[in-house]
């Protein structure tokens, strides 16, 4: 994996993290790094969910949509667990 791939994952993760944060209402105390990690985790979760539901069929737009939905799910779980720990 080259430097270009890593930078691509960071940019993709940040954008998907922002989209996931738009889908979940309320205050989310995440900075740049947290949003990027959320997007990368959401991309993996959305990719897995998409392959289970649709058998891995879909193009680039499906990966963006499923990644954003995955990021929203990961964020909702994170916020739920953070509230419970207080």
Secondary structure, DSSP 8 states (H G I E B T S, - for coil): --HHHHHHHHHHHHHHHHHHHHHS-S-----HHHHHHHHHHHHHHHHHHHHHHHTT---HHHHHHHHHHHHHHHHHHHHHHHHHT-
